């Protein structure tokens, strides 16, 4: 049986990106910690350990401090990974980055899909910039990919985006706008936390208040 060297051996002397580390099952957390501490891996089908020197970059949408407190993420692995911590703001808080991200993603998707889109029309780009993006960059990439699969020509048009981004729907009156913003903030916190109880703690409100605010008929301040 031929040994499978695996990702750590392939990345020896370089960098390995581990996406959504917070989703790693507990038994695999133990194995990852062992590799980090011992700098050794055991290839599948191999008969001896292989030394590796790999820099690890990990990402997560979860609050790992809360995951550690809940016993779902190992404390020792957390501190091994948390040497340099960078918090990336949600996409809606860095809208000026969206045109650059769109250019990059369109180029990358052209290679993957075999398409030849040159850019995004001005109106379509405006729609992309003003969308709240609860799913952040992944959602942006999915929207662009669908538009490029279904679209034609050299430019991505607002019609190509219409199925995913039907246009701004937030209310113009102050009370409605406050409620719309509050709802967006609640959804963002819910997306970043493990459950509603943790979200309520982050928001500084009771769980009952959170449920009331999430109810369809709730208004600002309810």
C-alpha positions in Angstrom: 0.0 0.0 0.0 1.4 3.4 -1.0 1.5 6.0 1.7 -0.6 9.1 1.2 1.5 12.1 2.4 -1.4 14.3 3.1 -1.7 18.1 3.2 0.7 18.8 6.0 3.6 17.0 4.2 2.6 18.7 0.9 2.7 22.1 2.7 6.0 21.4 4.5 8.1 24.6 4.5 5.1 26.7 3.6 1.6 27.7 4.8 -1.6 25.6 5.3 -4.9 27.4 5.5 -7.6 25.7 7.6 -11.0 27.2 6.8 -13.8 27.2 9.5 -11.6 25.7 12.2 -14.5 26.1 14.7 -16.3 23.3 12.9 -13.5 20.7 13.5 -14.8 17.7 15.5 -13.3 17.2 18.9 -11.3 14.1 18.0 -9.7 15.9 15.1 -8.8 18.8 17.3 -6.7 16.4 19.4 -4.9 15.2 16.2 -4.3 18.7 15.0 -2.9 19.8 18.4 -0.5 16.8 18.4 0.8 17.7 14.9 1.3 21.4 16.0 3.1 20.4 19.2 5.2 17.6 17.9 5.7 18.8 14.3 5.2 15.2 13.1 2.6 13.6 11.0 1.8 10.0 10.3 0.9 9.5 6.6 -2.0 7.1 5.9 -0.3 3.8 4.9 3.0 4.9 6.1 5.2 3.2 8.7 6.9 6.1 10.3 6.3 9.7 11.4 7.4 12.5 9.0 8.7 15.8 10.4 6.9 18.9 9.1 7.4 22.6 9.4 4.1 24.3 8.5 2.7 27.7 9.3 -1.0 27.5 10.0 -3.6 30.1 9.2 -7.0 29.3 10.5 -10.4 31.1 10.0 -13.7 30.8 11.7 -17.1 32.5 11.9 -17.6 31.2 15.4 -16.7 32.8 18.6 -14.0 30.5 19.7 -13.8 32.0 23.2 -17.4 31.0 23.7 -16.8 27.6 22.1 -14.0 27.0 24.6 -16.2 28.0 27.5 -18.9 25.6 26.3 -16.4 22.8 26.0 -16.8 22.4 22.3 -13.2 23.6 21.4 -10.0 22.6 23.1 -8.4 25.4 25.2 -4.9 24.2 24.4 -5.6 24.2 20.7 -7.2 27.6 20.9 -4.1 29.1 22.5 -1.8 27.3 20.0 -3.7 28.8 17.1 -4.4 32.2 18.6 -0.8 33.6 18.4 -1.8 36.4 16.0 -5.5 37.2 15.8 -7.1 39.3 13.1 -10.8 40.2 13.2 -12.1 40.9 9.7 -15.2 43.2 9.8 -18.3 42.1 7.9 -18.4 43.1 4.3 -21.2 45.7 4.8 -18.8 47.6 7.1 -16.1 47.8 4.4 -18.1 48.6 1.3 -15.2 50.4 -0.3 -13.5 46.9 -0.6 -16.4 45.5 -2.7 -15.3 46.8 -6.2 -11.8 45.3 -5.7 -13.2 42.1 -4.4 -15.6 41.9 -7.4 -12.7 42.4 -9.9 -10.7 39.7 -8.2 -13.6 37.2 -8.0 -14.7 37.8 -11.6 -11.2 37.1 -12.7 -11.0 33.9 -10.6 -14.4 32.7 -11.7 -13.6 33.4 -15.4 -10.8 30.8 -15.0 -13.0 28.3 -13.2 -16.0 28.6 -15.4 -14.3 29.2 -18.7 -16.1 32.5 -19.2 -14.8 35.9 -20.4 -16.6 38.6 -18.4 -14.6 41.8 -18.3 -16.4 43.8 -15.5 -19.6 44.6 -13.8 -21.9 47.4 -15.1 -22.1 50.5 -13.0 -25.7 49.9 -11.9 -25.0 46.3 -11.0 -21.9 47.3 -9.0 -24.0 49.9 -7.1 -26.4 47.1 -6.3 -23.6 44.9 -5.0 -22.1 47.7 -2.9 -25.4 48.5 -1.2 -26.4 44.9 -0.5 -26.1 44.0 3.3 -24.2 40.7 2.6 -25.1 38.6 5.6 -23.1 35.8 4.1 -20.1 38.1 3.5 -17.5 37.2 0.8 -18.9 33.7 0.2 -22.3 35.1 -0.6 -20.8 37.7 -2.9 -18.8 35.0 -4.8 -22.0 32.8 -5.1 -24.0 35.7 -6.4 -21.3 36.5 -9.0 -20.9 32.9 -10.0 -24.6 32.5 -10.6 -24.7 35.7 -12.6 -21.8 34.6 -14.8 -23.3 31.2 -15.4 -26.7 32.7 -16.4 -25.4 35.9 -18.1 -24.0 36.6 -21.5 -21.8 39.2 -23.1 -18.8 40.9 -21.6 -20.4 42.7 -18.7 -22.4 41.5 -15.7 -25.6 43.5 -15.7 -28.2 44.3 -13.0 -30.5 41.9 -14.8 -28.0 39.1 -14.2 -28.2 39.9 -10.5 -31.9 40.5 -10.2 -32.7 36.9 -9.0 -30.3 37.3 -6.0 -30.4 41.0 -5.4 -33.9 42.3 -6.2 -32.9 45.8 -5.1 -33.1 47.8 -1.9 -36.2 47.1 0.1 -35.5 48.8 3.4 -38.1 51.4 4.4 -37.5 55.1 4.1 -39.4 56.3 7.3 -37.3 56.6 10.4 -39.1 54.0 12.5 -39.0 51.4 9.7 -35.3 52.2 9.0 -34.4 51.7 12.6 -36.2 48.4 12.7 -34.5 47.3 9.4 -31.1 48.1 10.8 -31.8 46.4 14.1 -32.9 43.3 12.2 -29.7 43.3 10.2 -27.7 43.6 13.3 -29.5 40.7 15.0 -29.0 38.5 12.0 -25.3 39.3 11.9 -24.9 38.4 15.6 -26.9 35.2 15.2 -24.6 34.2 12.3 -21.5 34.8 14.4 -22.7 32.9 17.5 -23.5 29.3 18.3 -27.2 29.8 19.3 -29.8 32.3 20.3 -28.8 32.2 24.0 -25.3 33.2 23.2 -26.5 35.8 20.8 -28.7 37.3 23.5 -25.6 37.5 25.9 -23.6 39.3 23.1 -26.4 41.7 22.5 -26.9 42.4 26.2 -30.6 41.5 26.2 -32.6 38.7 27.6 -33.4 35.6 25.5 -37.1 36.5 25.7 -36.4 40.0 24.3 -34.4 38.5 21.4 -37.3 36.2 20.5 -39.7 39.2 20.6 -37.4 41.3 18.3 -37.2 38.4 15.9 -40.9 37.9 15.6 -42.4 39.0 12.3 -44.6 41.8 13.8 -41.9 43.3 16.1 -41.1 47.0 15.8 -38.2 49.0 17.0 -37.6 48.9 20.8 -40.0 46.0 21.4 
